[in-house]
Amino acid sequence: MTLEKRTLNLLPEALEILEDGFKSLPQISHSIDLDAIREVLNEVALRMQDNYPYHHPYYIGQMLKPPHPIARLAYTLSLWINPNNHALDGGRASSAMEKEAVAEIAKMFGWETFLGHLCGGGTMANLEALWISRCLRPGQKILASQQAHYTHSRICSVLNIPFESTEVDTNARMDITSLRKALDKGNVGAVVVTIGTTATGSVDPLPEILRLQESYGFRIHADAAYGGYFILADNLGAQTRAIYDVMSQVDSIVVDPHKHGLQPYGCGCVIFRDPSVGTFYKHDSPYTYFSSSELHLGEISLECSRPGSSAVALWATQRLLPMVRGGAFARDLGDCRMAALRLFNRITTDSRFLTGLRPELDIVVWTIRSESSSESSRLADEVFEMASREDLHLAKANLPMSLFKEVWKDFTWDQDYVTCLRSVLMKSDSLNFLDMIWDILSKTVDKALNLSRQSKGEISSDN
């Protein structure tokens, strides 16, 4: 394959325009050893070959989506200035672009009035949301499901917030009965609702949780780091669509533009429905906040220095691809989900596989059919390795027996989990490559099953 390089031809023209904005300044002499730079840069290129092909549709393992060309170019262009979005003194234009870009994200969830900013990623964004919960509800615990991202329990440990996980139902979504039992014990300050779990892509039942909020009065934080952008997709299931339709009622939302938002790492975003929570961030910095009476982003974020380049790249991407239902950006999300549904349908109609979790977004999980959980796990490990040697890169997830025990009949649970293969079909071309992906997967599964039969003496090595 070839990397996309044509858009690099646009960079010199943009640099000329940028340069023209500073033409009144005296010239600076640039002493650069091009040969030395070339040597090191080429060495970097060689070192970077030691990577999985994260940018290719054959990589359907972890949540790695290549940045859009406009994001790469805008980020690179801004590096000639290298703005810092902590204070307006370090990034005037990029701070304005961040505010505009974050406003578009808030609007996507139905918020016109809000407080929010970009940050280094979903972990930092969730930390800020849970920190605000602690400020508002000191001493009260945070609840999240067993399939919520592990970052929540870690953050609560860092912030010294009591944390408790609830059980999940057979769809890997927060179990409402388990949640109600935890709420009945009292002292709950906030519930984390996961809008797209990273293991299975499951979406917690927000409408039911909102009804419980009316009785128990807890805050709701939506961790939509992975799944937030799917609010724009037009092919969600009815139950999932109903969840996204009430997201505007939560108290805070985290979404990661560096996942489905086509951005380079790291670019996360946290937004709060109530702008008054900004009082908890308030502080003085007489040596950085002196050039403007306007809001400095450092006054509403825990991070100090932050790359303005992330804001520039996000702003440019949203300018090119508006985040609206029916637009090109939304259609791409729909294609990702369609790819997941088609892969799931092939798996469910193939006797070599076991599954049970219908994808709500674009993650598919399944394992290899056998007589026991340990044997299926072993086969999944083998297929994972074999597929990688054929340039098809999957991921694995150890999922609890409770998710599948009722649907996998004639299956022996000799351990309380099963290793599943996991695919995240989040590339723009995943749908177009699905037949080729299936061919490799099918071939490697046949090979793994034949080797297993040979080891058991069921068939000879000549077959």
Secondary structure as the mmCIF struct_conf table of DSSP 4:
data_model
#
loop_
_struct_conf.conf_type_id
_struct_conf.id
_struct_conf.beg_label_comp_id
_struct_conf.beg_label_asym_id
_struct_conf.beg_label_seq_id
_struct_conf.end_label_comp_id
_struct_conf.end_label_asym_id
_struct_conf.end_label_seq_id
HELX_RH_3T_P HELX_RH_3T_P1 ARG A 6 LEU A 10
HELX_RH_AL_P HELX_RH_AL_P1 LEU A 11 ASP A 20
TURN_TY1_P TURN_TY1_P1 GLY A 21 SER A 24
BEND BEND1 LEU A 25 LEU A 25
HELX_LH_PP_P HELX_LH_PP_P1 PRO A 26 GLN A 27
HELX_RH_AL_P HELX_RH_AL_P2 LEU A 34 MET A 48
TURN_TY1_P TURN_TY1_P2 GLN A 49 GLN A 49
BEND BEND2 ASP A 50 ASN A 51
TURN_TY1_P TURN_TY1_P3 TYR A 54 HIS A 55
BEND BEND3 HIS A 56 HIS A 56
TURN_TY1_P TURN_TY1_P4 PRO A 57 TYR A 58
STRN STRN1 TYR A 59 TYR A 59
BEND BEND4 GLY A 61 MET A 63
HELX_LH_PP_P HELX_LH_PP_P2 PRO A 66 HIS A 68
HELX_RH_AL_P HELX_RH_AL_P3 PRO A 69 SER A 78
TURN_TY1_P TURN_TY1_P5 LEU A 79 ILE A 81
STRN STRN2 ASN A 84 ASN A 84
TURN_TY1_P TURN_TY1_P6 ASN A 85 HIS A 86
BEND BEND5 ALA A 87 ALA A 87
TURN_TY1_P TURN_TY1_P7 LEU A 88 GLY A 90
HELX_RH_AL_P HELX_RH_AL_P4 ARG A 92 MET A 108
TURN_TY1_P TURN_TY1_P8 PHE A 109 GLY A 110
BEND BEND6 GLU A 112 THR A 113
STRN STRN3 LEU A 115 CYS A 119
BEND BEND7 GLY A 120 GLY A 121
HELX_RH_AL_P HELX_RH_AL_P5 GLY A 122 LEU A 136
BEND BEND8 ARG A 137 ARG A 137
TURN_TY1_P TURN_TY1_P9 PRO A 138 GLY A 139
STRN STRN4 LYS A 141 SER A 145
TURN_TY1_P TURN_TY1_P10 GLN A 146 GLN A 147
BEND BEND9 ALA A 148 ALA A 148
TURN_TY1_P TURN_TY1_P11 TYR A 150 TYR A 150
HELX_RH_AL_P HELX_RH_AL_P6 THR A 151 LEU A 159
TURN_TY1_P TURN_TY1_P12 ASN A 160 ASN A 160
STRN STRN5 PHE A 163 THR A 166
HELX_LH_PP_P HELX_LH_PP_P3 GLU A 167 GLU A 167
STRN STRN6 VAL A 168 VAL A 168
TURN_TY1_P TURN_TY1_P13 THR A 170 ASN A 171
BEND BEND10 ALA A 172 ARG A 173
STRN STRN7 MET A 174 MET A 174
HELX_RH_AL_P HELX_RH_AL_P7 ILE A 176 ASP A 184
TURN_TY1_P TURN_TY1_P14 LYS A 185 LYS A 185
STRN STRN8 VAL A 188 THR A 194
STRN STRN9 ILE A 195 ILE A 195
BEND BEND11 GLY A 196 GLY A 196
TURN_TY1_P TURN_TY1_P15 THR A 198 THR A 200
STRN STRN10 VAL A 203 VAL A 203
HELX_RH_AL_P HELX_RH_AL_P8 LEU A 206 TYR A 216
STRN STRN11 ARG A 219 ASP A 223
TURN_TY1_P TURN_TY1_P16 ALA A 225 GLY A 227
HELX_RH_3T_P HELX_RH_3T_P2 GLY A 228 LEU A 232
BEND BEND12 ASP A 234 ASP A 234
HELX_RH_AL_P HELX_RH_AL_P9 ALA A 238 TYR A 244
TURN_TY1_P TURN_TY1_P17 ASP A 245 VAL A 246
HELX_RH_3T_P HELX_RH_3T_P3 MET A 247 GLN A 249
BEND BEND13 VAL A 250 ASP A 251
STRN STRN12 SER A 252 VAL A 255
TURN_TY1_P TURN_TY1_P18 PRO A 257 GLY A 261
BEND BEND14 TYR A 265 GLY A 266
STRN STRN13 GLY A 268 PHE A 272
BEND BEND15 ARG A 273 ARG A 273
HELX_RH_3T_P HELX_RH_3T_P4 PRO A 275 PHE A 280
TURN_TY1_P TURN_TY1_P19 TYR A 281 TYR A 281
TURN_TY1_P TURN_TY1_P20 PRO A 286 THR A 288
BEND BEND16 TYR A 289 TYR A 289
BEND BEND17 SER A 291 SER A 291
BEND BEND18 SER A 293 GLU A 294
HELX_LH_PP_P HELX_LH_PP_P4 LEU A 295 HIS A 296
HELX_RH_3T_P HELX_RH_3T_P5 LEU A 297 ILE A 300
BEND BEND19 LEU A 302 LEU A 302
BEND BEND20 CYS A 304 SER A 305
STRN STRN14 PRO A 307 PRO A 307
HELX_RH_AL_P HELX_RH_AL_P10 GLY A 308 LEU A 320
BEND BEND21 LEU A 321 LEU A 321
TURN_TY1_P TURN_TY1_P21 ARG A 325 GLY A 326
BEND BEND22 GLY A 327 GLY A 327
HELX_RH_AL_P HELX_RH_AL_P11 ALA A 328 THR A 348
TURN_TY1_P TURN_TY1_P22 THR A 349 THR A 349
TURN_TY1_P TURN_TY1_P23 SER A 351 ARG A 352
STRN STRN15 PHE A 353 LEU A 354
BEND BEND23 GLU A 360 ASP A 362
STRN STRN16 ILE A 363 ILE A 368
BEND BEND24 GLU A 371 GLU A 371
STRN STRN17 SER A 372 SER A 372
HELX_RH_AL_P HELX_RH_AL_P12 SER A 373 ARG A 389
TURN_TY1_P TURN_TY1_P24 GLU A 390 ASP A 391
STRN STRN18 HIS A 393 HIS A 393
STRN STRN19 ALA A 395 PRO A 400
HELX_RH_3T_P HELX_RH_3T_P6 MET A 401 LEU A 403
TURN_TY1_P TURN_TY1_P25 PHE A 404 VAL A 407
BEND BEND25 ASP A 410 ASP A 410
STRN STRN20 THR A 412 THR A 412
BEND BEND26 ASP A 414 ASP A 416
STRN STRN21 TYR A 417 VAL A 424
BEND BEND27 LYS A 427 LYS A 427
TURN_TY1_P TURN_TY1_P26 SER A 428 PHE A 433
HELX_RH_AL_P HELX_RH_AL_P13 LEU A 434 SER A 455
TURN_TY1_P TURN_TY1_P27 LYS A 456 GLY A 457
BEND BEND28 GLU A 458 ILE A 459
TURN_TY1_P TURN_TY1_P28 SER A 461 ASP A 462
#
